[in-house]
Amino acid sequence: MSQKDSHQLGDQPIISFEGFVNRWRHGLRKGQFKVCEVLYQKTYAVGTTECVTSFSELAQLSGLKIRQCFNIISQLEALGFVERNRSITSSNKKDQGSLLRFHLFPKK
């Protein structure tokens, strides 16, 4: 990875989404990449590592079903790419968002 393709955001090295796909293409599945792309656009693309989103928003933006998004976020959590906390800013109980922290490299 060249200096041009990478920089830092806090303690997280930043790579382009293409770089992320190239790095993890043998370890992640197509649906996981779709959710990761949405998370990348909501985080690193705007200069942060976390966002508040809901499963219905993830489904709408990724083109997947809500249940698929739920399963994929759980998989990405287990792999260390995502940390999830309940958002305290949302009052809509049915579609209450979660605070997601997205890692370009799995957190150990």
BAFI-3210 file (N, C-alpha, C; in Angstrom, 3 decimals, decimal comma, padded with zeros to 6 digits):
// residues 108
n [1|2|3|4|5|6|7|8|9|10|11|12|13|14|15|16|17|18|19|20|21|22|23|24|25|26|27|28|29|30|31|32|33|34|35|36|37|38|39|40|41|42|43|44|45|46|47|48|49|50|51|52|53|54|55|56|57|58|59|60|61|62|63|64|65|66|67|68|69|70|71|72|73|74|75|76|77|78|79|80|81|82|83|84|85|86|87|88|89|90|91|92|93|94|95|96|97|98|99|100|101|102|103|104|105|106|107|108]
n.u [000,844|000,651|001,857|000,218|-002,264|-003,150|-003,920|-004,245|-006,881|-007,364|-006,369|-006,742|-005,743|-006,403|-007,798|-008,741|-012,082|-011,883|-009,301|-009,802|-011,570|-009,853|-007,966|-009,417|-010,845|-010,684|-011,557|-014,041|-017,570|-019,835|-022,282|-021,420|-019,504|-021,209|-022,598|-020,387|-019,532|-021,596|-021,255|-018,661|-019,086|-020,659|-018,902|-015,724|-015,586|-016,640|-014,980|-014,952|-015,083|-017,313|-020,907|-024,436|-026,971|-029,702|-031,052|-032,956|-032,244|-029,659|-030,404|-031,908|-029,945|-027,999|-029,269|-030,063|-031,980|-033,580|-033,191|-030,945|-029,064|-028,969|-027,883|-025,422|-024,173|-023,828|-022,029|-019,863|-019,251|-018,351|-016,072|-014,555|-014,680|-016,702|-018,076|-020,774|-023,140|-026,016|-027,829|-028,196|-029,418|-031,614|-035,147|-037,077|-038,511|-039,170|-037,530|-035,024|-031,845|-028,439|-025,262|-022,551|-019,250|-016,881|-014,283|-011,475|-009,525|-009,590|-010,499|-008,652]
n.v [-001,161|002,110|005,325|007,250|005,973|005,664|006,919|008,265|008,021|008,960|006,216|004,508|003,217|004,583|003,392|003,273|002,306|000,486|-000,482|-001,754|-003,784|-005,203|-006,054|-007,759|-009,546|-012,326|-013,198|-012,210|-012,217|-011,557|-010,235|-009,302|-007,465|-005,615|-004,496|-003,527|-001,585|000,308|001,033|002,066|004,325|005,809|006,330|006,389|007,739|010,170|011,085|009,924|007,246|005,999|005,542|006,234|004,065|002,130|-001,205|-001,290|000,930|000,143|-002,067|-000,850|000,816|-001,023|-002,863|-005,283|-007,655|-006,919|-008,913|-010,234|-008,187|-007,930|-010,450|-010,281|-008,063|-009,176|-011,225|-009,662|-008,386|-010,574|-011,163|-008,961|-006,573|-004,783|-002,897|-002,751|-000,645|000,273|003,067|006,156|008,368|008,022|007,849|006,271|003,371|001,037|001,112|001,645|003,030|001,819|002,451|002,173|001,153|001,056|-000,937|-000,962|-002,794|-005,830|-005,600|-006,631]
n.w [000,000|-000,926|000,216|-000,794|-001,054|001,507|004,769|008,125|010,573|013,580|015,417|013,368|010,287|007,097|004,162|000,705|-000,368|-002,415|-001,940|000,498|-000,351|-002,080|-000,211|001,507|-000,100|-000,283|002,126|002,884|002,135|-000,657|000,190|002,667|001,827|000,598|002,789|004,188|002,380|002,552|005,248|005,087|003,460|005,197|007,211|007,067|004,596|005,203|007,136|009,741|012,208|013,091|013,014|013,226|012,571|011,216|010,878|008,870|007,345|006,538|004,987|002,942|001,736|000,972|-000,604|000,323|002,321|005,487|007,457|006,389|006,636|009,417|010,100|008,744|009,973|012,499|011,807|010,904|013,275|014,802|013,354|013,873|012,468|012,977|015,649|017,834|019,402|021,252|020,177|021,862|020,974|019,377|019,386|018,351|018,871|017,381|015,121|016,126|016,029|015,808|017,193|015,264|014,963|012,535|011,342|009,298|009,356|011,104|014,538|017,263]
ca.u [000,000|001,495|001,509|-000,862|-003,508|-003,424|-003,641|-004,752|-007,986|-007,094|-005,436|-007,161|-005,238|-007,488|-007,546|-009,944|-012,925|-011,264|-008,199|-010,425|-012,059|-008,690|-007,304|-010,252|-011,711|-010,666|-012,066|-015,408|-018,510|-020,453|-023,209|-020,624|-018,927|-022,268|-022,804|-019,153|-019,502|-022,496|-020,605|-017,524|-019,621|-021,195|-017,848|-014,436|-015,790|-016,964|-013,960|-015,186|-015,022|-018,579|-022,144|-025,686|-027,808|-030,633|-031,014|-033,767|-031,435|-028,629|-031,056|-032,260|-028,741|-027,193|-030,064|-030,286|-033,127|-033,241|-032,657|-029,589|-028,212|-028,793|-026,938|-024,109|-023,570|-023,383|-020,822|-018,783|-018,877|-017,554|-014,784|-013,818|-014,789|-017,752|-018,476|-022,141|-023,727|-027,347|-027,771|-029,038|-029,994|-032,830|-036,269|-037,986|-038,211|-039,265|-036,406|-033,977|-030,544|-027,301|-024,001|-021,636|-017,875|-016,416|-012,829|-010,966|-008,735|-010,297|-010,015|-008,317]
ca.v [000,000|003,294|006,442|007,950|005,241|005,452|007,923|007,857|008,670|008,482|005,088|003,665|003,565|004,740|002,965|003,445|001,114|-000,475|-001,105|-002,650|-004,955|-005,971|-006,655|-008,768|-010,256|-013,776|-013,524|-011,741|-012,584|-010,467|-009,502|-008,599|-006,300|-004,620|-003,804|-002,782|-000,399|001,286|001,527|002,892|005,605|006,538|006,570|006,879|008,673|011,482|011,444|009,402|005,782|005,439|006,146|005,701|003,579|001,060|-002,317|-000,960|001,820|-000,696|-002,876|000,035|001,292|-002,133|-003,694|-006,578|-007,702|-006,543|-010,104|-010,441|-007,157|-008,308|-011,573|-009,828|-007,244|-010,135|-011,872|-008,673|-008,208|-011,745|-011,071|-007,812|-005,404|-003,888|-002,871|-002,208|-000,194|000,871|004,529|006,838|009,553|007,676|007,534|005,403|002,040|-000,005|001,180|002,341|002,842|001,359|003,132|001,188|001,559|000,213|-001,073|-001,437|-003,973|-006,388|-005,255|-007,866]
ca.w [000,000|-001,023|001,090|-001,480|-000,872|002,914|005,780|009,434|011,254|014,934|015,344|012,243|008,957|006,129|002,792|-000,108|-000,305|-003,355|-001,209|001,475|-001,092|-002,521|000,952|002,166|-001,059|-000,079|003,450|003,083|001,075|-001,425|001,043|003,671|001,159|000,377|004,060|004,464|001,527|003,169|006,459|004,663|002,991|006,348|008,203|006,562|003,480|005,773|008,118|011,081|012,253|013,567|012,527|013,770|011,481|011,574|009,930|007,697|006,506|005,914|003,948|001,830|001,052|000,437|-001,503|000,965|003,231|006,863|008,141|005,887|007,250|010,814|010,134|008,273|011,033|013,519|011,278|010,898|014,682|015,194|012,656|014,387|011,587|013,468|017,056|017,844|020,661|021,083|020,112|022,843|020,340|018,645|020,263|017,619|019,398|016,355|014,195|016,862|015,406|016,574|016,951|014,710|014,676|011,437|011,289|008,005|009,727|012,262|015,865|017,986]
c.u [000,891|001,009|000,312|-002,225|-003,958|-003,124|-004,315|-005,991|-007,923|-006,063|-005,767|-006,486|-006,413|-007,007|-008,836|-010,802|-012,406|-010,115|-008,703|-010,879|-010,888|-008,026|-008,089|-011,080|-011,722|-011,260|-013,503|-016,267|-019,141|-021,393|-022,483|-019,980|-019,976|-022,510|-021,567|-019,070|-020,411|-021,838|-019,415|-018,012|-020,150|-020,118|-016,623|-014,580|-016,125|-016,055|-014,206|-015,103|-016,333|-019,763|-023,320|-026,540|-028,725|-030,513|-031,861|-033,015|-030,321|-029,217|-031,364|-031,015|-027,917|-027,944|-030,320|-031,551|-032,651|-032,613|-031,229|-028,628|-027,941|-027,750|-025,528|-023,429|-023,064|-022,100|-019,631|-018,327|-017,962|-016,163|-013,938|-013,858|-015,776|-017,886|-019,830|-022,556|-025,088|-027,205|-028,689|-029,733|-031,308|-033,949|-037,276|-037,688|-038,232|-038,015|-035,231|-032,623|-029,518|-026,103|-023,015|-020,270|-017,332|-014,892|-012,408|-010,071|-009,361|-009,640|-009,786|-008,614]
c.v [001,226|004,363|007,194|007,301|005,161|006,698|007,484|008,650|008,147|007,385|004,139|004,101|003,612|004,243|003,221|002,194|000,055|-001,217|-002,103|-003,933|-005,818|-006,704|-007,845|-009,607|-011,767|-014,183|-013,115|-012,108|-011,339|-009,609|-008,712|-007,354|-005,214|-003,813|-002,982|-001,514|000,700|001,885|002,422|004,282|006,454|006,872|007,199|007,891|010,079|011,849|011,007|007,878|005,162|006,209|005,542|005,302|002,486|-000,058|-002,024|-000,007|001,041|-001,514|-002,025|000,434|000,179|-002,977|-005,088|-006,512|-007,374|-007,723|-010,388|-009,437|-007,476|-009,418|-011,124|-008,953|-008,152|-010,846|-010,908|-008,335|-009,349|-011,719|-009,885|-006,570|-004,362|-004,039|-002,180|-001,845|000,409|002,386|005,141|008,047|009,272|007,309|006,607|003,955|000,955|-000,042|001,915|002,006|002,283|002,217|002,067|001,823|000,546|000,236|-001,621|-002,651|-004,519|-005,975|-006,549|-007,739]
c.w [000,000|-000,058|000,523|-001,226|000,584|003,733|007,072|009,826|012,679|014,848|014,200|010,945|007,983|004,766|002,013|000,026|-001,271|-002,686|-000,180|000,789|-001,533|-001,364|001,497|001,207|-000,879|001,266|003,705|001,880|000,446|-000,568|002,119|003,065|000,916|001,649|004,415|003,616|002,085|004,408|006,123|004,247|004,147|007,386|007,549|005,438|003,976|006,944|009,548|011,042|012,711|013,005|013,277|012,574|012,003|010,533|008,707|006,773|005,803|004,767|002,720|001,037|000,412|-000,580|-000,959|001,810|004,648|007,601|007,678|006,539|008,706|010,939|009,753|009,321|012,150|013,081|011,324|012,318|015,127|014,561|013,126|013,512|012,116|014,980|017,086|019,263|020,346|021,118|021,163|022,230|019,642|019,613|019,598|017,994|018,329|015,489|014,832|016,256|016,367|016,212|016,503|014,500|013,672|011,403|009,925|008,178|011,006|013,585|016,632|019,443]
res [m|s|q|k|d|s|h|q|l|g|d|q|p|i|i|s|f|e|g|f|v|n|r|w|r|h|g|l|r|k|g|q|f|k|v|c|e|v|l|y|q|k|t|y|a|v|g|t|t|e|c|v|t|s|f|s|e|l|a|q|l|s|g|l|k|i|r|q|c|f|n|i|i|s|q|l|e|a|l|g|f|v|e|r|n|r|s|i|t|s|s|n|k|k|d|q|g|s|l|l|r|f|h|l|f|p|k|k]
***
